[in-house]
């Protein structure tokens, strides 16, 4: 019995050691070819989207030229990453960034930065890493009164995330208010000037250095999250029209309403509504030539909306049927038509190119999931999609509607964690023969002709049983 027990222990130990070796071999290796001579990190908490700007001066300490740099983000933070961009400090030249294998032991996700040229030994490179995160702020307390003050807590790292040795580093935190309830105190290394808190400078930091940062501050703005947005773009060459329809599922993620909503208190405190966190009004920018604009919710048309004309755009302003407090939801959809020529161009190569923003931003709102559906005309072929940022999922299918013979070409783009930075234009190119314009009239003509023929045949058929009696 004892020998079997010992054998089981030996087998278990071998399995553990083997798994550890396999895991170690699978971990990404970060060569220490760089040494950061200076790093200045700025955290902007002025909105619900947490933005970081990290200016890095790094020196190649390798014996050969190097063109790659690893930038680490902890797994818990990487899940909320919405946007990352790297630019050269002097020229604003954008460098390519690629998400690489995650380090499961250190719970870190690495992003590889590709410089436009290889950096020679002992040469320095100056660049800026810009990132944006959502769902990184926590309301505290979790519930507030109808006209209460909302406070948020931000937690992070005092030091900038780095995979390399850093000689000198400093962190600045910009807050939206002077009313700061509390923040991490680091004797001799923290100072405050108005709404800006500075940590550092720190010297000789090892790779992966961490010291918890916590800031508790007042934030009197609605925290809006679009849980889901479906954006339909339907192209019609026959009518020269682009029909746009957007379906929103909105949630107020701020401190939840304590107790029940009081209509009486709401009426009595109208003069301070702008000072609370409730959301009452929304506005969305539409193209300057937008027409036939409509706005609906689950009940129907909402009359508390208006379309305002500006110099280069139209603004749809609307008010939901009820104010939104923390934890409350609201769904609606709106749509409009716009001339196809504003966004579609014909290229010399015989291809049509649709150039349109990926998303229309909603003021002070982040998006958990955005789905863009591009419905191309029937007969479109050889479709290609180009986006200025990575897309989580791209699918191609068929969309069938009235008087279609084989259906229209459908492209569906899905992306998670979307912010204002993703309002950039993307391109969909396709081939389309002008003779395809005759397809729909021919299908409609055939349909009505078959209908008339069936009606003629049906009207001449006899369905009575027995002989028909003739009466004078």
Secondary structure, 3 states (H helix, E strand, C coil): CHHHHHHHHHHHHHHHHHHHHHHHHHCCCCCCCEEEEEEEEEEEECCCCEEEEEEEEEEECCCCCEEEEEEEEEHHHHCCEEEEEEEECCCCCEEEEEEEEEECCCCEEEEEEEEEEEECCCCEEEEEEEEEECCCEEECCCEECCCCCCEEEEEEECCCCCCCEEEEEEEEEEECCCCEEEECCCCCCEEEECCEEEEEEEEEECCCCCCEEEEEEECCCCCEEEEEEEEEEEEECCCCEEEEEEEEEEEECCCEECCCCCHHHHHHCHHHHHHCCCEEEEEEEECCCCEEEEEEECCCECCCEEEEECCCCEEEEEEEEEEECECCEEEEEEEEEEEHHHCEEECCCCEEEEEEECCCCCCCEEEEEEEEEEECCCCCEEEEEECCCCCCEEEEEEECCCCCCCCEEEEEEEEEEECHHHCCEEEEEEECCHHHHHHHHHHHHHHHHHHHHHHHHHHCCCCCCCCCCCCC
